[in-house]
Every structure is written in structure tokens, then in C-alpha cells.
Amino acid sequence: MVADPVLFAQDGRVGILTLNRPEALNAMTPELLDLLDAYLTQIEADAGIRAVILTGSGEKAFCVGADLKARQQEFAGGEVSADPFAERVRRVFAHIERLPRPVIAAINGFCLGGGLELALTADLRVAAAEARFGFPEAKVGSMPGAGGTQRLPRLVGPARAKELMFLGDHVDAETALRLGLVNRVVPRAELPGATLELARTIGQRAPLSLAAIKVAINSALDVPLAEGLALEQEQFAAVRTSEDRKEGIAAFLEKREPQFAGR
């Protein structure tokens, strides 16, 4: 039997998505992207899932981008102008970015090209000490085309982003941490547990607050300051009148842990 290219599991309030093509370094295929998209839709409809982990099978790679065999098939009949695979990638990546749940990428190995662009759609990134990052596209006559040129500068600044993409070399996890590309670095053996602990902790926070924070921050660099501040006030007003806000205040005054319902 052929294994599913994406696996889904749930640990309490945490949904865990695992790219499951370790023999191909978890390279993306149309089938993988479609299944990932379907699981994202399932998670979005499940209020019991408060945080999401995205990782890769095996110890070698998180993801190394598109499966070149799958890409080659598109050009088997000659010159083509449409790029259905890239359109699928952009759609699924945007789904991750707008998912109203915090998404944490647990990066266990090579995270290259489109795989790094995938990691950039997550809200947080936790890397194994052995992880390696890079955009090698300029070495093979291409360029990042799944959001990398837009998301990476917002994270590390334009000059750092250009350096990584111009050179196309790999950087190690500690360098990625110093650049701000990842949030935390842990020993490989501790990666699943450390990421799950982080996701569980985030999952204890108020769901409406998490979703509102994500919307406000994701919009921050795309709009003028005045418009961003107006959006923040809009989100704040919605959270302020929620049942979760009342529960948070009551729990604080009663010195107990809040029980947020997402309402």
C-alpha cells in the first residue's frame, strides 16, 4: 500500500500535520498539496483544535520544495504558459497563512527552496540543531516563486533576504536563529516534545485572541500605519466584548486557570 503523503494526528488541542514522503525528502507533489489543503479545511472547522504543528517525516528533511519529477511532467508535452502546480502551491500556502489558528513549523532537517517558503507561512518556527536552510534557486537558473521573496524580507530584512537568495548557500540552525528566521533551536531528539509543549501552551490561550492577533500582525506590513491601527482597534473591540474576555477577567480575579470556549 502507498502511504498517504500527509498524515494528521491530534494531541488534545493540538493538530499535527506531517509531510510523509521521507524517501523523497518530503518534496511536494500535487497529491501532497491537495491532502494538506483538505486537512487544513478540516482543522479550520474543528473548534477543538487550538494550535497546529507542521513537520516532516524522517530525520533528513522538513521539505526540500517541489518534487522535480512532478514538475517535469507538466512540460512533457512541450512549451506551456500556465503553471498549475505553482498556482496550487500558492493557494495552499495562503490557506496556512490565513488559518485562524497559530501554526508552528517543526523543522527536523533540510528546509530548502519551496520547503523554506512553506515554513515561512507558519507563525513560528522551531528547528532541530541539525536543520539546514537555504534558497538554492539562483544556482539552477530559477528564483523563489512561492512567496519567498515577499515573506523572507518581512522576517529578516531585505538585505539579509537578498544575501541568502543571491548566494543560494545553506545556513545552519544557529545562523537561522541569529537572523530571526527561526524562533528556537533545540536538539533533534527534543524537537517533537519541545514543539508540542509550545503548541499546548499556546493552545491554552483564548482562541479569539489568537486569531485576532494573527490577523492584525499579518496585516501590519501590508498597510499604512493608520490603517493597521484601525484594524487593530477593530479586532480589539471584537475580543473585548467576547465571553472569553469575561472568563479571562473572572479567572484572574478568582486566581484560577481560565476555561476559554472560543466565544
KAGI-V593884 format. One record per residue. PHI is phi in degrees with one decimal (none if undefined). D_LAST is the distance of its C-alpha to the last C-alpha in Angstrom with 1 decimal. Layout:
# KAGI-V593884
phi = (PHI & PHI)
d_last = (D_LAST & D_LAST)
This chain:
# KAGI-V593884
phi = (none & -85.2 & -70.3 & -61.8 & -72.0 & -136.1 & -109.9 & -124.6 & -140.0 & -131.2 & -120.1 & 60.9 & -89.3 & -108.7 & -93.4 & -122.2 & -106.0 & -123.2 & -66.4 & -123.1 & -131.3 & -60.4 & -67.2 & -115.4 & 55.7 & 57.9 & -64.2 & -84.5 & -123.0 & -57.2 & -64.2 & -62.3 & -65.4 & -65.5 & -69.7 & -60.0 & -62.4 & -64.7 & -66.8 & -62.1 & -63.8 & -62.9 & -64.5 & -60.8 & -87.0 & -106.5 & -67.4 & -74.7 & -93.5 & -105.1 & -151.7 & -131.3 & -109.2 & -119.1 & -145.0 & -125.7 & -74.6 & 80.3 & -103.7 & -83.4 & -150.0 & -77.2 & -171.9 & -111.8 & 99.4 & -75.4 & -73.3 & -64.3 & -65.7 & -65.6 & -67.9 & -62.6 & -61.8 & -66.4 & -104.9 & -64.4 & -92.8 & 114.9 & -68.3 & -131.8 & -103.1 & -75.5 & -131.6 & -63.3 & -65.8 & -62.6 & -63.6 & -65.6 & -58.5 & -62.9 & -64.8 & -69.2 & -61.1 & -64.9 & -63.2 & -61.7 & -65.4 & -96.0 & -56.0 & -78.5 & -139.0 & -64.1 & -115.8 & -115.3 & -88.1 & -100.3 & -99.2 & -97.0 & -166.2 & -62.8 & -134.8 & -127.6 & 54.5 & -61.4 & -67.6 & -71.1 & -61.9 & -62.3 & -61.0 & -68.9 & -77.5 & -74.4 & -80.8 & -135.5 & -132.8 & -114.6 & -116.8 & -70.4 & -59.0 & -86.3 & -63.4 & -132.2 & -125.5 & 176.7 & -117.9 & -86.1 & -57.2 & -65.5 & -75.6 & -124.1 & 76.6 & -127.9 & -154.9 & -60.0 & -133.3 & -120.4 & 101.3 & -62.4 & -69.6 & -100.1 & -80.7 & -64.2 & -59.3 & -67.7 & -95.9 & -117.8 & 96.3 & -64.7 & -65.7 & -63.7 & -62.2 & -62.7 & -59.8 & -62.3 & -81.1 & -64.5 & -77.9 & 74.6 & -86.1 & -81.0 & -122.9 & -84.1 & -64.8 & -66.7 & -65.8 & -60.4 & -65.7 & -63.1 & -76.0 & 90.1 & -73.8 & -124.3 & -88.3 & -146.5 & -126.6 & -134.8 & -57.8 & -53.2 & -62.5 & -95.8 & -59.1 & -59.5 & -67.2 & -66.6 & -69.1 & -64.3 & -62.0 & -63.6 & -64.9 & -62.2 & -63.5 & -62.4 & -64.7 & -82.7 & -79.3 & -67.0 & -58.8 & -65.5 & -64.3 & -61.0 & -64.8 & -67.0 & -61.5 & -62.2 & -61.0 & -65.0 & -71.0 & -62.3 & -87.6 & -57.7 & -90.9 & -103.1 & -134.1 & -60.2 & -55.4 & -61.0 & -69.1 & -64.6 & -65.4 & -65.8 & -64.8 & -60.0 & -63.9 & -64.4 & -66.7 & -60.9 & -62.9 & -66.6 & -69.5 & -60.6 & -98.6 & -81.9 & -64.1 & -63.3 & -63.8 & -62.5 & -65.2 & -61.8 & -66.4 & -62.0 & -64.8 & -63.0 & -67.8 & -90.8 & 54.6 & -139.8 & -76.0 & -72.2 & -116.0 & -80.2 & -109.0 & 76.5 & -130.4)
d_last = (42.9 & 41.2 & 38.0 & 34.8 & 34.6 & 30.9 & 29.6 & 26.0 & 25.0 & 22.0 & 22.1 & 19.1 & 16.2 & 18.7 & 20.2 & 23.8 & 25.7 & 29.5 & 32.1 & 34.8 & 38.1 & 39.7 & 43.2 & 42.4 & 40.6 & 37.3 & 38.5 & 36.4 & 37.5 & 36.2 & 35.3 & 33.3 & 31.4 & 30.6 & 29.4 & 27.3 & 25.7 & 25.0 & 23.3 & 21.1 & 20.1 & 19.5 & 17.3 & 15.2 & 14.6 & 13.8 & 10.3 & 12.4 & 14.2 & 13.1 & 16.5 & 19.6 & 23.3 & 26.0 & 29.6 & 33.0 & 35.3 & 38.4 & 39.6 & 41.2 & 38.5 & 34.9 & 36.0 & 39.1 & 38.0 & 39.2 & 41.6 & 44.9 & 46.2 & 43.4 & 43.9 & 47.7 & 47.3 & 46.0 & 49.3 & 51.6 & 52.7 & 53.6 & 52.1 & 48.6 & 46.6 & 43.2 & 41.1 & 38.7 & 37.8 & 36.8 & 34.7 & 32.9 & 32.5 & 31.0 & 28.6 & 27.3 & 27.3 & 25.2 & 22.7 & 22.4 & 22.2 & 19.3 & 17.3 & 13.8 & 14.5 & 17.2 & 20.5 & 23.4 & 26.9 & 29.2 & 32.6 & 35.3 & 38.4 & 39.6 & 37.0 & 39.2 & 39.1 & 36.4 & 35.0 & 34.5 & 33.0 & 30.5 & 29.8 & 29.3 & 26.3 & 24.4 & 22.6 & 24.7 & 28.1 & 29.7 & 33.3 & 36.0 & 39.1 & 41.0 & 38.8 & 40.5 & 39.2 & 41.0 & 41.4 & 44.9 & 44.9 & 47.6 & 49.9 & 49.9 & 50.0 & 46.4 & 43.4 & 39.7 & 38.2 & 34.6 & 33.1 & 35.0 & 36.9 & 33.8 & 31.3 & 33.9 & 35.2 & 31.8 & 31.5 & 35.1 & 36.8 & 39.3 & 42.4 & 41.1 & 39.6 & 43.0 & 44.8 & 42.8 & 43.2 & 46.8 & 48.1 & 46.1 & 46.6 & 44.3 & 42.8 & 42.0 & 38.7 & 39.9 & 40.8 & 37.5 & 35.8 & 38.2 & 37.5 & 33.7 & 33.4 & 31.7 & 29.7 & 31.4 & 34.5 & 35.0 & 37.9 & 37.5 & 37.4 & 34.4 & 32.4 & 30.4 & 29.6 & 28.9 & 26.5 & 24.7 & 24.5 & 23.1 & 20.5 & 19.5 & 19.2 & 17.1 & 14.8 & 14.3 & 12.7 & 9.1 & 8.3 & 7.2 & 10.3 & 12.4 & 11.9 & 12.7 & 15.5 & 16.9 & 17.1 & 18.7 & 21.2 & 22.1 & 23.0 & 24.9 & 28.3 & 28.3 & 28.2 & 30.2 & 28.9 & 28.3 & 26.1 & 24.2 & 23.6 & 22.5 & 19.9 & 18.8 & 18.5 & 16.5 & 13.9 & 14.1 & 13.6 & 10.3 & 9.1 & 11.2 & 9.6 & 5.9 & 5.4 & 6.0 & 9.0 & 10.2 & 10.1 & 11.9 & 14.5 & 15.1 & 15.7 & 18.0 & 19.9 & 20.3 & 21.3 & 19.2 & 16.9 & 13.2 & 11.1 & 7.8 & 5.5 & 3.8 & 0.0)
